[in-house]
Amino acid sequence: MRYILMMHAPYGTGEYQVSDWSPEDLRAHIQFMMELNAELTETGELAGGEGLAAPGEARIVRAGASGEPVVTDGPFPESKEFLAGYWIVDVERSERAYEIAAKASLAPGPGGRPLHLALEVRQVMSAPLTEA
Amino acid sequence: MTPSSLDLNAEHLLRQLVPQVLGALTRRCGDFESAEDAMQEALLAAVSQWPSQGIPENPAGWLYQVASRRLVDLIRSDSARRLREQRFSEDLPQSWSQVEGFLDTETDDSLVLLLMCCHPALTEGSAIALTLRAVGGLSTAEIAQAFLVPEATMAQRISRAKRAIKTSGAAFELPPSGERAARLRRVQHVLYLMFSEGYVSSAGPRLQRIELATEAIRLTRALRCQLPNEAEVLGLLALLLLTDARRDARSGPLGELIPLDEQDRGRWDRRQIAEGVALLTTALSKGAIGPYQLQAAIAALHDEAARLEDTDWPQILALYTLLAGMSDNPMVVLNRAVALAMVEGPGAALAELETLARDPRIAQHHRLAAVRAHLLERAGAVEGAITSYREAARRTASQPERDYLLARAARLTVNPDLAS
């Protein structure tokens, strides 16, 4: 079963302002993510994943009257959180996906304290068909 | 292997030889993990050398010799294995006739290899991956593609599986006679799951996934050659062929799901159906009826009906009743309810579904809601049908199935008179 683990980080003034972190804290954070990815590769569970660029660089795109892209810098929906990155894992049970999510949630922030970020876990639609 | 460099026949031949050669290697060196790695390297050598040098006169012997030399290198690189190296390299084949001798026990070794790859110490997913590589001769990259994971992930999954077998202490030999039946059932189950995994219709990675179904059929054919008198092995092969025969008809041009009752039966593979039916007939004559034979018999009844209305539902109902008596499986009871509805009408079947809804193993399953939706639709209960279709759509993890269920619900919402 494949699950996507979407890591949400608080927008604006929250703790997840990596640009304000000390180099040591940032390094520890990156190290943690790399180790987690290596571990998931080693267990044969990592199907994919990426970290996303800062939300300040995000653009909202809609089709204009003749289908042309209309690009704006925001304002973004009122959501308090943004998607910081995601993993796709291939696991035997949903519980294992939750376990991995909990592990990712412990990524260290300023002072090495775990951030306890929220991860949204959803099944990816790739199940075999049942005979109809 | 890259099929571009080796023609299809040569690739087919190469992959067929894998279990025989790997089985013989493992038996002699006693180290499945290293033997399997050496085998993969021999396959790579064949793919790069055969196109220019031609297929050797004795391809199995060629592979065996290349793999044995590589195996010695592998063992040598690990000092803890020195003793094994000595033992193994002392009797490296010196001549072709000696190679022939080593490969002599081909039949047993292939079977032992398959039993080992489907070892109960492995999860089903790992067993499928390892079987595809060690018995099917597929490369890690090909298997990774079939499972939609990166190659590094699949490589680790396979080496963990090999380690798990080693840790379990399994010897390279046929399991003791008391365990054989259970171990064979496990092999059959793994092959069945491999087939189901590939029997997916989705818009994206469809072609690669379909290969898994073909691979499962090929491996089941090989198993049948080794155990020609096992009725359930014949039954499994028949079931896979009879199900796979409908492959082209069960999805539309965009990968959308077409259910059995709406399929263009002209697109069913008649030759494959004939082969499946013949196999099933042989299996049934052996007098050891099992669940795969019963499922194959049900598939055959569907396949043999030229039109939907020709389907022999009373017979299908009788077979499901037998099958339900053999195992405690709520999915079988659910399928039986579908047949019951075709024989006695939706009312009787809906009553059965009430009982199933209290079984925690299936209560949340999308298929229970989907069957309820179909039955309610047939009973003319439009509102209930729409609700159940939507519930089933919410619960399924298969994209084409969700699209189909939502379309059924939408169709009734727009035109409630369609329910009959």
Interface residues (C-beta under 8 A of the other chain):
Chain A: M1 R2 L40 T41 E42 T43 G44 E45 L46 A47 G48 D90 E92 Q123 V124 M125 S126 A127 P128 L129 T130 E131 A132
Chain B: T123 G125 S126 F147 L148 V149 P150 A152 T153 M154 Q156 R157 I158 R160 S196 E197 Y199 V200 S201 S202 T243 R250 L257 P259 L260 H366 R367 A370 T396 A397 S398 Q399 P400 E401 R402 Y404
